[in-house]
Amino acid sequence: MTGPRYTPLVASLPASVPFVGPETQERARNAPFAARLGANESVFGPSPAAIAAMGRAAGDVWMYGDPENHDLRAALAAHHGVGPENVAVGEGIDGLLGCLVRLLVAPGDAVVTSDGAYPTFNFHVAGHGGALHKVPYDGDHEDPAALAAKAAEVGAKLVYFANPDNPMGSWHGADAVRRLVETMPEGTLLVLDEAYVELAPEGTAPEIDAADPRVIRMRTFSKAHGMAGLRVGYAIAAPGLIAAFDKVRNHFGVGRIAQAGALAALMDRTWLGVVRGKVATARDGICRIARENGLVPLPSATNFVTIDCGGDGALARAVVAGLIARGVFVRMPFVPPHDRCIRVSAGTEADLAALAEALPEALAEAREAVAG
């Protein structure tokens, strides 16, 4: 008796996920976290109007969600000044990235990203047999010129670029993004991940013609809108590419409650302003705590702050472990030299108080462990 006959590609892949969830860590600790500051969720929650809309939709959850996401697509199109044919909705940016890679990347096709950038994209490329080419950051920023040059060198199908960036929190202005679009080689598609753009300074998001075949923009309701648990994201691109998503997407992947919540959240611009203010206050608080402990917070256009611990990856990993042991969930970049840092999401006053209490001990313990 034999088991399933996996494809050679699947058989070659590790069974792993990019991030170990806080729930997994809580089970291992046999205790809940006092402060959940690692996953870049919005602890400030969704719009009250979205909560109410989702409550109303719960009674109709016996029905499938609209497979065309009609009302949400229409509202997103109106919000961005494009046509519904320019908008695709999916299960978060992660789900849309998976569909996009499936559409464009065959085994051996070249794809370009930054070394240390958002790793889930890399998992999709590996899962479809693409050849991933990485370029280094320029300091703590992704390097648009290096991305374009590598794309031309390898004949890339896709170039992944996040603005603002995760895990560093850095960002480029609109002019730099427009220049990157203009330098895309013929036949290369720029994947512009704008998950955090609602939290970024004015002038970060460029004006890009939605019909431009060189770029696809991706946004989410998981960050500023506080709906990470629902998994709703959307893409803006030329109509032909958007239509192609229908070839591969899960047509019922965004459920009825999620569609209702996202639609109400999009309409509530007042709440988005409240969240921006709360995130800015929390970033200031995280920076203050970092400086009080002799650490260097990096400038951030996101709902997290990346903090330079002043050592190498071993020190930062020890700091993360020490914080987790003290009930404060944080994460860190994976790749040197950015793994000298830890990354702390915006939190409530209580969350930051827990961080302020735990960090001095965790830092002292980490320094002693690395020195010994």
C-alpha positions, 0 to 999 in steps of 0.5 A: 500500500502506497501513499500519495504520489507527490510531484517532484517539486512538492516532494523537494519543498520543506513543510514549513510556514514563514512565521511561527504564530503567537498561538503556537508560542503560547501553547509552547509556553503554556501561557498567554502573552501579556502583549501581542506586538509581533505580527503587525496586526492593529490592536486598535481593531476595525471600524465600529461600523465594520463590526456592526456590518459583520454582525448583521451579515452573520445571520446570512452566513448560511449563504456563500459570499458573492463570488464576484465580490461585486459590491466591494469591487465597485466601492474599491474602484470608486475609492481609487478612481478606477473601473471595477475591471481594474480590481481583484479581491482575494484572501489577503495580499498573500492569497493574491500573491499566490494567484499571481505567481501561479499565473505568471511563473513556470518552473525555472522562470526568473523572479526578483526580490530583495534579500530579507523582504517579505518571505511569503512571496518567496514561498509562492515562487518556490512552490511553483518552481520559480528561480528566485534572484535576490538583491541586497538592501541599500542600508535599511531600504530596498534598492529600486535601482538594484531590483531593476538591474537584476530584472534586466539581467535575468529576464525576470517575470516578476519583481517584488517591491514593498513600499513601505517595507516589511520588516524594516519599516522604511519607505521610498517617496512616490517619485522613486516608485514611479522611476522603478516602474519606468525602468521595468524591462519589457515583459517584467511585472512590478508587484508593488506591495502597499500593505502599509501605505495608509499609515505612511507619510503623504507623498509615499503612494504614487499616481499610477495609471491602473491600465499600466501593464508594467505594475500591479498594486496590492493593498489589504484590510489587515493593517490600518483597517484592523481586519487581519483575521478576515483575510481580505486584500485587493489588487489594482492592475490592467483589466487583462491581468485582473481578468486572468485572476478568474482563471485560478482564484478561489471564487468563494475565498472571501466570505460573506462576512468578510465582504460586508466588513471590508465594505463598511471599513472602506467607507469609514474614513473617520476611523481610519484617521483615528487609527493613524493617530493611535499608531503614530502615538504608539510608534513614538512610545516604542521609540522612547522605550528603545532609546531609554534602553540605549537602543536605536529605533529606525524611522517607520512608515508602518504600524511597527518600529524596527529597533537596532539592538546594536549587535548581531543576529545572535543578540537580537534573537536572544532579546526576542527570546527574552521578551517572549519568556516575559510574555511580550510577543515580538519578531525580528528580521531574518536576514543579516545585517537586518537581523541585528534588529527586533520588530515591535508592532504598535500597541496600547498603553498597556502593551507598551507598559509591558514592553517597557517592563520586560525589555531591560531584563531581556536585553541584559540577559541577552547581552550576558548570554552573547558575551558568555 
